[in-house]
Amino acid sequence: MYNIPKLLRRGGVAIFATWAVYEYLAVHSPWKQAFIFGGWGYTMAIPVVAVLAWTGLRINYIRRKVKAADGLACLECLYCLRGLEPCGKCPECGTPYDIKVVVPTWTRVLRNAPF
């Protein structure tokens, strides 16, 4: 029930969007030659760096929010669950939570984060 939060899964969407933009530009751009013949390294460097920077900033934002909540943050919306019942629904998004699961999940997810 409690897997990697949606906030971290959005990185895959960003990578797919970067690929889709690249493919669109490779077909419809007046600079097709740069995309097709030998321009791969320079052409893909900017989107790749942008996605990595965005992912790093997002993970650091999540880390700060979870640390401020002492590990008691909602797995979906990062709402601080400190002071609420040990089990219940998040008042912000309505996601069911259990404190016994939330803290170890955040510990595991943030320990395995790439940045």
MORA-V241129 format. One line per field, one symbol per residue. phi: phi as a letter, one per 20 degrees, with the letter a starting at -180 (. if undefined). burial: # if it has 24 or more other C-alpha atoms within 12 Angstrom, else .. A space follows every 10 residues. Layout:
phi=???
burial=???
This chain:
phi=.ddffgfeff gfffffffff fgffffedef dggfeedmeg gffeffffff ffffffffff ffgfffffel nddgfddmff efnegfcrdf fednffccgf dfffffffff feffd
burial=....#.##.. #..#...#.. .#........ .......... ..##...#.. #...#..##. .##.##.... ########## ##.......# ....#.###. .##.##..## .....
